[in-house]
Amino acid sequence: MNLEHLLTDEDRQIREAVRDLTKKEIIPNTRKLETDYNFVEEVHQKLVDMGIQAAGYPAEYGGGDGSSTALGIICEELAKGDGGISLSAGINWGLTLKPAIVAENRVVMDRFIPPFCSGKLAYSCLSMTDEAGGADSENPLLDGAGIKTTAKLEGDEYVINGNKSWPTNGGIAEVYLTICTTDTKAGDDGVALIYVPRDTPGLSFGKPEKKMLFKTSINSSVHYDNVRVPKEYRLAGPGMDANFYHFISAGTGWHSATMALGIAERAFEIVLEYTGTRMGGFKPVRQHSMAAGIIADMAIGIEMMRASIYNLGYMLDHLDVYGPPWTPEFISKATAARVYAADTAVEIINKGAELLGSMAISEDFPYEKCLRDVKITQLWLGGQQISRYRVARGYYDLKNWA
Ligand SMILES: Cc1cc2nc3c(=O)[nH]c(=O)nc-3n(C[C@H](O)[C@H](O)[C@H](O)COP(=O)(O)OP(=O)(O)OC[C@H]3O[C@@H](n4cnc5c(N)ncnc54)[C@H](O)[C@@H]3O)c2cc1C
């Protein structure tokens, strides 16, 4: 699928620079990166030095006014080397503060954007998954009733109580966009999205989770014990916050899809190269028709993923044409790209492993990392089941009958 016409010259330059960094600094150092977080921070700092951290922020704050398409290319290229670096970086560059930029919440923008455009590494966090049932807090059919973290307005402040599990950059982020409820019975009006600075009294963090994949990103629980923040740190107010929560599901779903694509592309490269020289039945493995069929299926999956992901990036960059990014139709299309990318990437990477024999799972060969990294793209954001509810809602008023 040729999508070059969607890219600007600047997008292409960014892609080349990040591709080069991934090839030289990330791919050869997988093991070191997965065991030494200082080394991960060095890579992040290089991205900051390349101007990439600031790229997604408005020019008036020293940012680059970068497009969603450019952000997608960066995340795709980084995921070829390491999913965790791609995840953490994508969240820092735009996903957390983008809603405030779209909502034009100046108090939040003035308070929280500058560190990301300062030339120093800064982390942000989307604090969504409630400890007691993460899928419930993401489930659009529950109309906010599944959110467990509470926010109560007292005078000029919101008081937040609750516990979140697994947020990426938990404990190291400067700012936490926290999904709360002011009233679980109020439907969309009860959903509250509130920015919380790290140094707020009552905010604390668990130890980083140990995981088999994305070892280069930090996931820690976030605890809110009577955390007080100014009421202006609420994103956009009753009703609109629920819309922005849907928008976040579209943005994070798209980010997830770019990572699935990058990991699948890396797996494809490895399969193509290895089967070109590995002999079986007196010829290179890829010259057997059964192998060619698997290689073709990998290529077809990647081509279709790329088309749907960059189509979605284009939609996110042209909201004047495609409408607000929280309508059921928009969310459905965005989530379809995410679900398809995750399922396709998992399927083709598993299938490609068959052409590598035991090397597929050797720790001295790069494929095992693709097998590991790709799985999370099906599990997070409420998982594929909750995501499919979002897809179906674009076509009819799917309800929760509980
Ligand atoms: C590497 C990594 C990064 C992450 N990053 C973040 C982050 O940045 N921010 C954040 O907030 N969280 C993050 N998470 C958490 C992740 O998004 C959640 O774990 C995920 O959304 C699922 O929540 P849960 O584990 O509580 O699943 P549960 O609520 O226990 O649900 C488990 C499964 O039950 C099924 N299920 C539940 N309810 C229903 C239903 N109504 N209908 C059908 N099936 C259902 C689904 O299959 C679901 O996947 C991250 C997790 C990982 C591993």
The ligand as an SDF file (V2000), in Angstrom:
LIG
                    3D

 53 58  0  0  0  0  0  0  0  0999 V2000
    2.1120   -2.7460   29.0200 C   0  0  0  0  0  0  0  0  0  0  0  0
    0.8340   -2.1760   29.5540 C   0  0  0  0  0  0  0  0  0  0  0  0
    0.5860   -0.8210   29.4240 C   0  0  0  0  0  0  0  0  0  0  0  0
   -0.5760   -0.2790   29.9650 C   0  0  0  0  0  0  0  0  0  0  0  0
   -0.7510    1.0870   29.9050 N   0  0  0  0  0  0  0  0  0  0  0  0
   -1.8010    1.6450   30.5340 C   0  0  0  0  0  0  0  0  0  0  0  0
   -1.9370    3.0730   30.5890 C   0  0  0  0  0  0  0  0  0  0  0  0
   -1.1100    3.8170   30.0660 O   0  0  0  0  0  0  0  0  0  0  0  0
   -2.9850    3.5930   31.2810 N   0  0  0  0  0  0  0  0  0  0  0  0
   -3.9110    2.8010   31.8980 C   0  0  0  0  0  0  0  0  0  0  0  0
   -4.8110    3.3270   32.5080 O   0  0  0  0  0  0  0  0  0  0  0  0
   -3.8240    1.4500   31.8430 N   0  0  0  0  0  0  0  0  0  0  0  0
   -2.7970    0.8510   31.1820 C   0  0  0  0  0  0  0  0  0  0  0  0
   -2.6730   -0.5190   31.1400 N   0  0  0  0  0  0  0  0  0  0  0  0
   -3.7360   -1.3550   31.7250 C   0  0  0  0  0  0  0  0  0  0  0  0
   -4.6330   -2.0160   30.6610 C   0  0  0  0  0  0  0  0  0  0  0  0
   -5.1750   -1.0520   29.8070 O   0  0  0  0  0  0  0  0  0  0  0  0
   -5.7290   -2.8290   31.3630 C   0  0  0  0  0  0  0  0  0  0  0  0
   -5.0940   -3.9170   32.0230 O   0  0  0  0  0  0  0  0  0  0  0  0
   -6.7780   -3.3230   30.4370 C   0  0  0  0  0  0  0  0  0  0  0  0
   -7.5560   -2.2220   29.9990 O   0  0  0  0  0  0  0  0  0  0  0  0
   -7.7350   -4.3640   31.0220 C   0  0  0  0  0  0  0  0  0  0  0  0
   -8.0830   -4.0760   32.3340 O   0  0  0  0  0  0  0  0  0  0  0  0
   -8.0080   -5.2460   33.4130 P   0  0  0  0  0  0  0  0  0  0  0  0
   -6.6470   -5.8560   33.2950 O   0  0  0  0  0  0  0  0  0  0  0  0
   -8.4290   -4.6970   34.7200 O   0  0  0  0  0  0  0  0  0  0  0  0
   -9.0610   -6.2970   32.8330 O   0  0  0  0  0  0  0  0  0  0  0  0
  -10.3860   -6.8450   33.5090 P   0  0  0  0  0  0  0  0  0  0  0  0
  -11.3220   -5.7390   33.8580 O   0  0  0  0  0  0  0  0  0  0  0  0
  -10.0010   -7.7900   34.5980 O   0  0  0  0  0  0  0  0  0  0  0  0
  -11.0330   -7.6720   32.2990 O   0  0  0  0  0  0  0  0  0  0  0  0
  -10.4010   -8.8760   31.8040 C   0  0  0  0  0  0  0  0  0  0  0  0
  -11.1160   -9.3350   30.5680 C   0  0  0  0  0  0  0  0  0  0  0  0
  -12.4530   -9.7020   30.8830 O   0  0  0  0  0  0  0  0  0  0  0  0
  -13.2620   -9.5370   29.7370 C   0  0  0  0  0  0  0  0  0  0  0  0
  -14.3920   -8.6300   30.0550 N   0  0  0  0  0  0  0  0  0  0  0  0
  -14.4990   -7.7910   31.1300 C   0  0  0  0  0  0  0  0  0  0  0  0
  -15.6560   -7.1300   31.0750 N   0  0  0  0  0  0  0  0  0  0  0  0
  -16.3030   -7.5620   29.9690 C   0  0  0  0  0  0  0  0  0  0  0  0
  -17.5480   -7.2440   29.3490 C   0  0  0  0  0  0  0  0  0  0  0  0
  -18.3700   -6.3310   29.8810 N   0  0  0  0  0  0  0  0  0  0  0  0
  -17.8660   -7.8720   28.2020 N   0  0  0  0  0  0  0  0  0  0  0  0
  -17.0230   -8.7820   27.6470 C   0  0  0  0  0  0  0  0  0  0  0  0
  -15.8500   -9.1200   28.1530 N   0  0  0  0  0  0  0  0  0  0  0  0
  -15.4790   -8.5110   29.3160 C   0  0  0  0  0  0  0  0  0  0  0  0
  -12.3840   -8.9500   28.6380 C   0  0  0  0  0  0  0  0  0  0  0  0
  -11.8880   -9.9930   27.8350 O   0  0  0  0  0  0  0  0  0  0  0  0
  -11.2600   -8.3140   29.4490 C   0  0  0  0  0  0  0  0  0  0  0  0
  -10.0750   -8.1690   28.6850 O   0  0  0  0  0  0  0  0  0  0  0  0
   -1.5340   -1.1050   30.6010 C   0  0  0  0  0  0  0  0  0  0  0  0
   -1.2970   -2.4800   30.6870 C   0  0  0  0  0  0  0  0  0  0  0  0
   -0.1220   -3.0050   30.2030 C   0  0  0  0  0  0  0  0  0  0  0  0
    0.1310   -4.4800   30.3850 C   0  0  0  0  0  0  0  0  0  0  0  0
  1  2  1  0
  2  3  1  0
  2 52  2  0
  3  4  2  0
  4  5  1  0
  4 50  1  0
  5  6  2  0
  6  7  1  0
  6 13  1  0
  7  8  2  0
  7  9  1  0
  9 10  1  0
 10 11  2  0
 10 12  1  0
 12 13  2  0
 13 14  1  0
 14 15  1  0
 14 50  1  0
 15 16  1  0
 16 17  1  0
 16 18  1  0
 18 19  1  0
 18 20  1  0
 20 21  1  0
 20 22  1  0
 22 23  1  0
 23 24  1  0
 24 25  2  0
 24 26  1  0
 24 27  1  0
 27 28  1  0
 28 29  2  0
 28 30  1  0
 28 31  1  0
 31 32  1  0
 32 33  1  0
 33 34  1  0
 33 48  1  0
 34 35  1  0
 35 36  1  0
 35 46  1  0
 36 37  1  0
 36 45  1  0
 37 38  2  0
 38 39  1  0
 39 40  1  0
 39 45  2  0
 40 41  1  0
 40 42  2  0
 42 43  1  0
 43 44  2  0
 44 45  1  0
 46 47  1  0
 46 48  1  0
 48 49  1  0
 50 51  2  0
 51 52  1  0
 52 53  1  0
M  END
$$$$
